[in-house]
Amino acid sequence: MTFSIKNTLELRKANTKLVINRFRQQPFETKKGIAESLNLSFATASNICNYLLERNIIETDKMLESEGGRVPTAFRIKNDSWLSIGIDLTVSGHVSVGAINLKNDIIFTRKVLYDKKSDINAILNMVRNVVEEVKHKYPVSIIPGIGVAIPGIYDKKSGKVLNSTIPLFEEVELKEEAGKIFGFNCHIENESNLLAKAAQQINHGRGESNSDLIYIFVGEGLGVGIISNDRLLTGSRGMGAEIGHMPLGDRKFKCGCGNEGCIEQELSFKGFLRYFYGEREEFTQEDWARFVCEVKAGNKRALEVVEHEGMLLGKVISILANIFDPSIVYIGGIIDDIYDYIYPFANSEMKKRTLMNNYRNIEIARTIDKNNLIFIGCNQLVFENWDID
């Protein structure tokens, strides 16, 4: 984690969050271990741990064995000390709501169905009922805020959703509206950015490198989240990394943005199915399920679609790899269903087009269930914006 520090108070808050993050990543830790791992003085680490004990954010885990002198005490995160609420608006027709603790355990989930003709206020008010349910189950005092995942471009300066694959969210001042309705500080972020944050958190927990990674999400559109030098890259207004609108696709397909040839017109839910079934006004989940079955059954046309899409994906990955030099690229979304089939084509094309690939050895990997990742990303968003006392 990185922070912009302006004064002593901010330094204390930043160090406190670093210590909490260390506890999040480890089953237990000692004051000495905190000091050494975070390059803090023992006095600073000890004071912060004592503060977190007073706040009931950590608790004593066990007494460790010692070869002599004072017996060190280990501490761990207290599971019921803090939680965030995550709201996933990325799927048309339903909203998923979750509650997540500091260890990224998802301890509560609900799904809210809505009519696609509903307006945003009606949807948010339905979600409010679930938020109220969370408030009745857990103390409001331990909930610092809500993280909201949206499928589109969110302008952080205006607090408005400018563009979305779900049109009813467009031009909505979502931060203000959600804050009014839910009664919490609400933090909004594009789904792909949150998925990248989540992948980084999972890597932290495994002790793996996570300073430079990319998450590519194929769904209603094509999204990407980029972690470079341990920072999420979003641009000055939060509109960066919109790879879905790179002009790499077939110019006969017109994009909702008004241009032709945007790559997400091919690398997307509709793009896959358009190649398999032919042009249609709308495709359904049943259409996708049948396509997946045909791929797994070895249908020639279905496998041709997979090869075509896999090579396009490999080109996109190579462009990102040549610009950002990640150690790993995660792929998620609808591709989860056919990952083993599309991976060879994507990997081959990426290796062919990535400069000096033999020296980089960039890995392409699949991730865990997207629903869990979204909530973990929402949780991290709230944690990063948490104004700790």
TISENU-402573 format. One record per residue (C-alpha): residue number from 1; x, y, z. Coordinates in steps of 0.05 Angstrom, whole numbers. Example, Ala and Ser with C-alpha at 12.3 -4.5 7.8 and 13.67 -1.06 7.14 Angstrom:
REM residues 2
<node n="1" u="246" v="-90" w="156"/>
<node n="2" u="273" v="-21" w="143"/>
REM end
This chain:
REM residues 389
<node n="1" u="0" v="0" w="0"/>
<node n="2" u="23" v="71" w="-15"/>
<node n="3" u="1" v="136" w="17"/>
<node n="4" u="10" v="211" w="7"/>
<node n="5" u="34" v="237" w="74"/>
<node n="6" u="31" v="312" w="92"/>
<node n="7" u="38" v="315" w="168"/>
<node n="8" u="52" v="275" w="230"/>
<node n="9" u="-21" v="255" w="240"/>
<node n="10" u="-24" v="227" w="170"/>
<node n="11" u="41" v="190" w="181"/>
<node n="12" u="11" v="157" w="243"/>
<node n="13" u="-52" v="138" w="205"/>
<node n="14" u="-11" v="111" w="147"/>
<node n="15" u="33" v="70" w="193"/>
<node n="16" u="-28" v="44" w="230"/>
<node n="17" u="-59" v="20" w="164"/>
<node n="18" u="7" v="-13" w="144"/>
<node n="19" u="6" v="-51" w="210"/>
<node n="20" u="-66" v="-72" w="201"/>
<node n="21" u="-50" v="-94" w="130"/>
<node n="22" u="7" v="-137" w="157"/>
<node n="23" u="-41" v="-171" w="205"/>
<node n="24" u="-90" v="-181" w="148"/>
<node n="25" u="-37" v="-219" w="109"/>
<node n="26" u="-11" v="-263" w="165"/>
<node n="27" u="-46" v="-313" w="211"/>
<node n="28" u="-11" v="-279" w="270"/>
<node n="29" u="46" v="-231" w="282"/>
<node n="30" u="89" v="-203" w="339"/>
<node n="31" u="109" v="-131" w="354"/>
<node n="32" u="180" v="-148" w="335"/>
<node n="33" u="157" v="-181" w="270"/>
<node n="34" u="116" v="-120" w="253"/>
<node n="35" u="175" v="-73" w="266"/>
<node n="36" u="223" v="-115" w="223"/>
<node n="37" u="175" v="-129" w="165"/>
<node n="38" u="152" v="-56" w="159"/>
<node n="39" u="218" v="-23" w="176"/>
<node n="40" u="188" v="13" w="237"/>
<node n="41" u="220" v="25" w="304"/>
<node n="42" u="199" v="-25" w="357"/>
<node n="43" u="169" v="32" w="397"/>
<node n="44" u="125" v="53" w="339"/>
<node n="45" u="103" v="-18" w="325"/>
<node n="46" u="89" v="-30" w="398"/>
<node n="47" u="48" v="34" w="406"/>
<node n="48" u="7" v="19" w="344"/>
<node n="49" u="-7" v="-53" w="367"/>
<node n="50" u="-28" v="-27" w="436"/>
<node n="51" u="-75" v="23" w="402"/>
<node n="52" u="-105" v="-32" w="359"/>
<node n="53" u="-115" v="-75" w="420"/>
<node n="54" u="-152" v="-18" w="454"/>
<node n="55" u="-195" v="-10" w="392"/>
<node n="56" u="-210" v="-85" w="391"/>
<node n="57" u="-183" v="-91" w="320"/>
<node n="58" u="-131" v="-143" w="341"/>
<node n="59" u="-130" v="-193" w="398"/>
<node n="60" u="-78" v="-236" w="432"/>
<node n="61" u="-67" v="-300" w="394"/>
<node n="62" u="-16" v="-340" w="435"/>
<node n="63" u="49" v="-337" w="472"/>
<node n="64" u="107" v="-360" w="429"/>
<node n="65" u="165" v="-402" w="453"/>
<node n="66" u="228" v="-364" w="472"/>
<node n="67" u="300" v="-385" w="481"/>
<node n="68" u="308" v="-335" w="537"/>
<node n="69" u="285" v="-267" w="560"/>
<node n="70" u="215" v="-239" w="552"/>
<node n="71" u="165" v="-287" w="520"/>
<node n="72" u="138" v="-254" w="456"/>
<node n="73" u="63" v="-248" w="448"/>
<node n="74" u="31" v="-259" w="381"/>
<node n="75" u="-31" v="-221" w="357"/>
<node n="76" u="-82" v="-231" w="303"/>
<node n="77" u="-140" v="-194" w="271"/>
<node n="78" u="-204" v="-198" w="312"/>
<node n="79" u="-255" v="-224" w="262"/>
<node n="80" u="-314" v="-184" w="287"/>
<node n="81" u="-276" v="-118" w="295"/>
<node n="82" u="-289" v="-87" w="226"/>
<node n="83" u="-329" v="-99" w="164"/>
<node n="84" u="-348" v="-65" w="99"/>
<node n="85" u="-408" v="-73" w="54"/>
<node n="86" u="-396" v="-89" w="-19"/>
<node n="87" u="-448" v="-75" w="-73"/>
<node n="88" u="-439" v="-106" w="-142"/>
<node n="89" u="-478" v="-69" w="-196"/>
<node n="90" u="-443" v="-103" w="-254"/>
<node n="91" u="-496" v="-153" w="-276"/>
<node n="92" u="-559" v="-129" w="-311"/>
<node n="93" u="-621" v="-152" w="-274"/>
<node n="94" u="-593" v="-163" w="-204"/>
<node n="95" u="-550" v="-132" w="-151"/>
<node n="96" u="-505" v="-173" w="-104"/>
<node n="97" u="-492" v="-147" w="-34"/>
<node n="98" u="-439" v="-174" w="14"/>
<node n="99" u="-408" v="-159" w="81"/>
<node n="100" u="-333" v="-171" w="86"/>
<node n="101" u="-285" v="-170" w="145"/>
<node n="102" u="-212" v="-148" w="149"/>
<node n="103" u="-187" v="-218" w="130"/>
<node n="104" u="-229" v="-214" w="66"/>
<node n="105" u="-277" v="-266" w="91"/>
<node n="106" u="-346" v="-256" w="60"/>
<node n="107" u="-392" v="-267" w="119"/>
<node n="108" u="-458" v="-245" w="89"/>
<node n="109" u="-488" v="-244" w="19"/>
<node n="110" u="-555" v="-227" w="-13"/>
<node n="111" u="-579" v="-219" w="-84"/>
<node n="112" u="-632" v="-168" w="-104"/>
<node n="113" u="-669" v="-178" w="-169"/>
<node n="114" u="-696" v="-119" w="-208"/>
<node n="115" u="-735" v="-105" w="-271"/>
<node n="116" u="-688" v="-79" w="-325"/>
<node n="117" u="-738" v="-22" w="-336"/>
<node n="118" u="-729" v="2" w="-264"/>
<node n="119" u="-696" v="69" w="-250"/>
<node n="120" u="-634" v="76" w="-207"/>
<node n="121" u="-671" v="103" w="-146"/>
<node n="122" u="-718" v="43" w="-144"/>
<node n="123" u="-658" v="-4" w="-149"/>
<node n="124" u="-619" v="32" w="-94"/>
<node n="125" u="-679" v="31" w="-48"/>
<node n="126" u="-687" v="-44" w="-57"/>
<node n="127" u="-613" v="-52" w="-40"/>
<node n="128" u="-623" v="-7" w="21"/>
<node n="129" u="-667" v="-62" w="51"/>
<node n="130" u="-607" v="-109" w="49"/>
<node n="131" u="-561" v="-56" w="77"/>
<node n="132" u="-610" v="-47" w="135"/>
<node n="133" u="-607" v="-123" w="146"/>
<node n="134" u="-532" v="-118" w="153"/>
<node n="135" u="-539" v="-60" w="202"/>
<node n="136" u="-585" v="-103" w="245"/>
<node n="137" u="-537" v="-162" w="245"/>
<node n="138" u="-473" v="-123" w="260"/>
<node n="139" u="-457" v="-59" w="298"/>
<node n="140" u="-458" v="3" w="254"/>
<node n="141" u="-396" v="27" w="292"/>
<node n="142" u="-353" v="-26" w="258"/>
<node n="143" u="-376" v="-9" w="187"/>
<node n="144" u="-335" v="50" w="159"/>
<node n="145" u="-367" v="50" w="90"/>
<node n="146" u="-392" v="16" w="28"/>
<node n="147" u="-354" v="-2" w="-35"/>
<node n="148" u="-394" v="-2" w="-100"/>
<node n="149" u="-372" v="-37" w="-164"/>
<node n="150" u="-398" v="-9" w="-229"/>
<node n="151" u="-391" v="-33" w="-301"/>
<node n="152" u="-367" v="30" w="-335"/>
<node n="153" u="-331" v="96" w="-330"/>
<node n="154" u="-337" v="133" w="-265"/>
<node n="155" u="-313" v="205" w="-259"/>
<node n="156" u="-283" v="212" w="-190"/>
<node n="157" u="-283" v="288" w="-193"/>
<node n="158" u="-358" v="295" w="-207"/>
<node n="159" u="-380" v="230" w="-173"/>
<node n="160" u="-419" v="213" w="-236"/>
<node n="161" u="-423" v="149" w="-278"/>
<node n="162" u="-407" v="174" w="-348"/>
<node n="163" u="-413" v="110" w="-388"/>
<node n="164" u="-436" v="40" w="-372"/>
<node n="165" u="-452" v="-26" w="-405"/>
<node n="166" u="-517" v="-21" w="-364"/>
<node n="167" u="-547" v="44" w="-392"/>
<node n="168" u="-593" v="59" w="-332"/>
<node n="169" u="-531" v="76" w="-291"/>
<node n="170" u="-506" v="129" w="-340"/>
<node n="171" u="-506" v="202" w="-320"/>
<node n="172" u="-523" v="183" w="-248"/>
<node n="173" u="-487" v="219" w="-191"/>
<node n="174" u="-479" v="152" w="-157"/>
<node n="175" u="-434" v="172" w="-99"/>
<node n="176" u="-483" v="225" w="-75"/>
<node n="177" u="-546" v="184" w="-88"/>
<node n="178" u="-519" v="121" w="-55"/>
<node n="179" u="-493" v="160" w="5"/>
<node n="180" u="-562" v="191" w="16"/>
<node n="181" u="-600" v="126" w="10"/>
<node n="182" u="-553" v="80" w="49"/>
<node n="183" u="-529" v="129" w="102"/>
<node n="184" u="-456" v="109" w="95"/>
<node n="185" u="-395" v="137" w="61"/>
<node n="186" u="-397" v="105" w="-8"/>
<node n="187" u="-337" v="93" w="-51"/>
<node n="188" u="-348" v="78" w="-125"/>
<node n="189" u="-300" v="43" w="-172"/>
<node n="190" u="-299" v="8" w="-239"/>
<node n="191" u="-306" v="-68" w="-233"/>
<node n="192" u="-240" v="-84" w="-268"/>
<node n="193" u="-201" v="-39" w="-222"/>
<node n="194" u="-233" v="-73" w="-162"/>
<node n="195" u="-217" v="-141" w="-190"/>
<node n="196" u="-144" v="-120" w="-197"/>
<node n="197" u="-144" v="-96" w="-125"/>
<node n="198" u="-174" v="-163" w="-104"/>
<node n="199" u="-122" v="-203" w="-143"/>
<node n="200" u="-68" v="-162" w="-109"/>
<node n="201" u="-98" v="-178" w="-40"/>
<node n="202" u="-100" v="-252" w="-55"/>
<node n="203" u="-27" v="-251" w="-78"/>
<node n="204" u="-9" v="-215" w="-13"/>
<node n="205" u="-41" v="-271" w="27"/>
<node n="206" u="-1" v="-323" w="-11"/>
<node n="207" u="64" v="-285" w="-3"/>
<node n="208" u="71" v="-276" w="-78"/>
<node n="209" u="95" v="-216" w="-118"/>
<node n="210" u="39" v="-167" w="-131"/>
<node n="211" u="70" v="-100" w="-147"/>
<node n="212" u="57" v="-106" w="-222"/>
<node n="213" u="-3" v="-144" w="-246"/>
<node n="214" u="-61" v="-136" w="-295"/>
<node n="215" u="-131" v="-162" w="-290"/>
<node n="216" u="-171" v="-170" w="-355"/>
<node n="217" u="-246" v="-179" w="-347"/>
<node n="218" u="-288" v="-204" w="-406"/>
<node n="219" u="-362" v="-195" w="-394"/>
<node n="220" u="-415" v="-148" w="-423"/>
<node n="221" u="-354" v="-107" w="-445"/>
<node n="222" u="-278" v="-113" w="-439"/>
<node n="223" u="-246" v="-83" w="-378"/>
<node n="224" u="-177" v="-80" w="-348"/>
<node n="225" u="-148" v="-62" w="-280"/>
<node n="226" u="-74" v="-46" w="-277"/>
<node n="227" u="-29" v="-48" w="-216"/>
<node n="228" u="38" v="-17" w="-232"/>
<node n="229" u="93" v="-8" w="-180"/>
<node n="230" u="41" v="-25" w="-126"/>
<node n="231" u="-8" v="29" w="-150"/>
<node n="232" u="-75" v="22" w="-185"/>
<node n="233" u="-71" v="63" w="-249"/>
<node n="234" u="-135" v="102" w="-262"/>
<node n="235" u="-114" v="169" w="-292"/>
<node n="236" u="-132" v="239" w="-270"/>
<node n="237" u="-207" v="228" w="-269"/>
<node n="238" u="-211" v="153" w="-261"/>
<node n="239" u="-221" v="141" w="-336"/>
<node n="240" u="-155" v="107" w="-352"/>
<node n="241" u="-143" v="37" w="-379"/>
<node n="242" u="-206" v="34" w="-423"/>
<node n="243" u="-176" v="-19" w="-469"/>
<node n="244" u="-245" v="-40" w="-493"/>
<node n="245" u="-244" v="20" w="-540"/>
<node n="246" u="-177" v="7" w="-572"/>
<node n="247" u="-189" v="4" w="-647"/>
<node n="248" u="-164" v="-68" w="-656"/>
<node n="249" u="-230" v="-100" w="-676"/>
<node n="250" u="-269" v="-110" w="-741"/>
<node n="251" u="-293" v="-42" w="-766"/>
<node n="252" u="-359" v="-71" w="-788"/>
<node n="253" u="-381" v="-73" w="-715"/>
<node n="254" u="-405" v="-6" w="-688"/>
<node n="255" u="-393" v="6" w="-614"/>
<node n="256" u="-441" v="40" w="-566"/>
<node n="257" u="-389" v="96" w="-558"/>
<node n="258" u="-404" v="115" w="-631"/>
<node n="259" u="-339" v="89" w="-661"/>
<node n="260" u="-325" v="28" w="-704"/>
<node n="261" u="-275" v="-27" w="-691"/>
<node n="262" u="-272" v="-23" w="-614"/>
<node n="263" u="-242" v="-89" w="-590"/>
<node n="264" u="-297" v="-101" w="-539"/>
<node n="265" u="-347" v="-111" w="-596"/>
<node n="266" u="-311" v="-177" w="-606"/>
<node n="267" u="-279" v="-194" w="-539"/>
<node n="268" u="-344" v="-193" w="-499"/>
<node n="269" u="-406" v="-234" w="-484"/>
<node n="270" u="-440" v="-209" w="-547"/>
<node n="271" u="-377" v="-214" w="-588"/>
<node n="272" u="-367" v="-288" w="-575"/>
<node n="273" u="-440" v="-304" w="-589"/>
<node n="274" u="-445" v="-260" w="-651"/>
<node n="275" u="-390" v="-301" w="-683"/>
<node n="276" u="-423" v="-366" w="-664"/>
<node n="277" u="-497" v="-352" w="-677"/>
<node n="278" u="-495" v="-293" w="-725"/>
<node n="279" u="-520" v="-223" w="-713"/>
<node n="280" u="-577" v="-215" w="-664"/>
<node n="281" u="-609" v="-158" w="-626"/>
<node n="282" u="-599" v="-193" w="-559"/>
<node n="283" u="-566" v="-255" w="-531"/>
<node n="284" u="-584" v="-292" w="-467"/>
<node n="285" u="-548" v="-332" w="-414"/>
<node n="286" u="-580" v="-394" w="-445"/>
<node n="287" u="-546" v="-376" w="-511"/>
<node n="288" u="-480" v="-373" w="-474"/>
<node n="289" u="-491" v="-439" w="-438"/>
<node n="290" u="-505" v="-473" w="-504"/>
<node n="291" u="-443" v="-443" w="-535"/>
<node n="292" u="-400" v="-468" w="-477"/>
<node n="293" u="-430" v="-538" w="-485"/>
<node n="294" u="-413" v="-537" w="-559"/>
<node n="295" u="-341" v="-516" w="-544"/>
<node n="296" u="-334" v="-574" w="-495"/>
<node n="297" u="-366" v="-622" w="-544"/>
<node n="298" u="-315" v="-604" w="-597"/>
<node n="299" u="-362" v="-568" w="-645"/>
<node n="300" u="-318" v="-543" w="-702"/>
<node n="301" u="-351" v="-475" w="-708"/>
<node n="302" u="-349" v="-464" w="-633"/>
<node n="303" u="-275" v="-481" w="-631"/>
<node n="304" u="-261" v="-433" w="-689"/>
<node n="305" u="-294" v="-378" w="-648"/>
<node n="306" u="-250" v="-395" w="-588"/>
<node n="307" u="-187" v="-393" w="-631"/>
<node n="308" u="-206" v="-326" w="-662"/>
<node n="309" u="-224" v="-295" w="-594"/>
<node n="310" u="-162" v="-325" w="-561"/>
<node n="311" u="-116" v="-294" w="-612"/>
<node n="312" u="-150" v="-226" w="-603"/>
<node n="313" u="-141" v="-233" w="-528"/>
<node n="314" u="-68" v="-251" w="-537"/>
<node n="315" u="-57" v="-188" w="-578"/>
<node n="316" u="-90" v="-145" w="-524"/>
<node n="317" u="-47" v="-178" w="-470"/>
<node n="318" u="17" v="-166" w="-511"/>
<node n="319" u="1" v="-92" w="-518"/>
<node n="320" u="-10" v="-85" w="-444"/>
<node n="321" u="52" v="-127" w="-429"/>
<node n="322" u="96" v="-84" w="-474"/>
<node n="323" u="72" v="-20" w="-440"/>
<node n="324" u="67" v="-41" w="-367"/>
<node n="325" u="113" v="-102" w="-360"/>
<node n="326" u="71" v="-141" w="-310"/>
<node n="327" u="94" v="-204" w="-276"/>
<node n="328" u="26" v="-236" w="-284"/>
<node n="329" u="-39" v="-225" w="-323"/>
<node n="330" u="-104" v="-251" w="-294"/>
<node n="331" u="-163" v="-267" w="-339"/>
<node n="332" u="-234" v="-271" w="-312"/>
<node n="333" u="-307" v="-263" w="-330"/>
<node n="334" u="-345" v="-306" w="-379"/>
<node n="335" u="-279" v="-336" w="-402"/>
<node n="336" u="-277" v="-376" w="-337"/>
<node n="337" u="-325" v="-426" w="-370"/>
<node n="338" u="-277" v="-439" w="-429"/>
<node n="339" u="-210" v="-418" w="-400"/>
<node n="340" u="-175" v="-484" w="-415"/>
<node n="341" u="-195" v="-478" w="-488"/>
<node n="342" u="-179" v="-405" w="-500"/>
<node n="343" u="-114" v="-403" w="-459"/>
<node n="344" u="-68" v="-437" w="-510"/>
<node n="345" u="-86" v="-388" w="-565"/>
<node n="346" u="-82" v="-327" w="-520"/>
<node n="347" u="-15" v="-349" w="-490"/>
<node n="348" u="16" v="-366" w="-558"/>
<node n="349" u="-4" v="-299" w="-588"/>
<node n="350" u="19" v="-261" w="-527"/>
<node n="351" u="87" v="-295" w="-528"/>
<node n="352" u="95" v="-282" w="-603"/>
<node n="353" u="80" v="-208" w="-597"/>
<node n="354" u="111" v="-190" w="-530"/>
<node n="355" u="180" v="-159" w="-536"/>
<node n="356" u="235" v="-203" w="-505"/>
<node n="357" u="183" v="-250" w="-476"/>
<node n="358" u="236" v="-303" w="-461"/>
<node n="359" u="267" v="-256" w="-410"/>
<node n="360" u="201" v="-233" w="-380"/>
<node n="361" u="165" v="-300" w="-373"/>
<node n="362" u="98" v="-265" w="-362"/>
<node n="363" u="46" v="-312" w="-334"/>
<node n="364" u="-27" v="-315" w="-355"/>
<node n="365" u="-72" v="-342" w="-300"/>
<node n="366" u="-144" v="-352" w="-283"/>
<node n="367" u="-175" v="-325" w="-219"/>
<node n="368" u="-225" v="-348" w="-168"/>
<node n="369" u="-300" v="-336" w="-174"/>
<node n="370" u="-313" v="-264" w="-198"/>
<node n="371" u="-368" v="-253" w="-146"/>
<node n="372" u="-320" v="-265" w="-89"/>
<node n="373" u="-266" v="-223" w="-122"/>
<node n="374" u="-313" v="-164" w="-131"/>
<node n="375" u="-330" v="-164" w="-57"/>
<node n="376" u="-256" v="-169" w="-38"/>
<node n="377" u="-242" v="-110" w="-84"/>
<node n="378" u="-299" v="-70" w="-53"/>
<node n="379" u="-271" v="-87" w="16"/>
<node n="380" u="-202" v="-61" w="-3"/>
<node n="381" u="-232" v="2" w="-32"/>
<node n="382" u="-267" v="17" w="34"/>
<node n="383" u="-204" v="-1" w="74"/>
<node n="384" u="-161" v="47" w="33"/>
<node n="385" u="-211" v="104" w="43"/>
<node n="386" u="-222" v="89" w="117"/>
<node n="387" u="-204" v="150" w="158"/>
<node n="388" u="-178" v="113" w="219"/>
<node n="389" u="-181" v="153" w="284"/>
REM end
